[in-house]
Amino acid sequence: MLKLKAILAFVVTAVFLCAASAIAAPIVIKFSHVVAEDTPKGIMANKFRDLVAERLAGKVVVEVYPNSQLFGDTNEMEALLLGDVHLIAPALAKFQKYTPLLQIYDLPFLFKDMAAVDKFQQGPHGQAMIHSMKDKGIIGLGYLHNGFKVLSASDPIRLPSDAKNKKFRIMTSDVLAAQFEAVGAMPIKKPFSEVFTLLQTKAIDGAENPWSNLYSQKFYEVQSYITESNHGVLDYLVVSSSEFWEGLPADIRTVLEGCLKESIALGNKVSAQKDLEDKQKIIDSKRSQLITLTPEERQAWVEAMKPVWKKFEEAVGKENLAAAIAANN
Ligand code: SIN
């Protein structure tokens, strides 16, 4: 009898200890992204991890996986919805499967500068778009800037006709496909992690990227020319799955939202600096020649690509398009 009681006491204690340790285990948030750590997104993700470590020590741990280490373009959204990763920040072009609205950001020559992008994103139309994927189980938590895209290629590209029949890698966006088709080029949808090899092996002729990606992925080492076209913006949306985010304890979620806000603000600040610094580093490397367009040459690109707006105005919403145009004033 005594032995039975001792066994029972042992089992009860063990169960209690297991339960207690399970309760005390911190929540793990996996943040996966496809770029290098020394980029606006990489810096934002690491800052978020560090702020959470300070403010929610013992309660939440953020693990950051850069450079498509954990998930890449082809599977990160599915992984998010399956709960295998909890935060991602894809380029806005990569949400096409989940909402047509965010394609607005890919329209060529829509925003004149980052101030206009910011004004639109923070205004009612831009904010409403953040919530446009709720029915798909995706919750938008905030825009993050990278910057304007430039064209890189193995041959000099000055005029739209120079791009004719050339293969350009694009993100999975029909707007970006239409943009290159408008100048007679061949858009090739490929994941970011494959771009360097595609360029190096000359399987493709060129790509479009902001300066920080060109520099951190060393694309400039395998592209002889960079045309400073600034033809479109590459920004991000930090997202989680509604199931995960809304399932967090409310007090913890509030602190996490504060950490996100601060880390996004840092990422945005860094994006403006990196745009200038990484461009200069590429120029200094002399591996790639910078092509600066004359106003007339730039205008030729605007005229060739702008018809794409009409093609997608229904998809992105006419009122959204009008608000985006107005953000330039
Ligand atoms: C990124 O900046 O997250 C990658 C963009 C791309 O796929 O070109």
Residues whose N, C-alpha, C, O or C-beta is under 5 A from the ligand:
A	BS01	SIN	V34 V35 A89 A91 M171 F192 E208
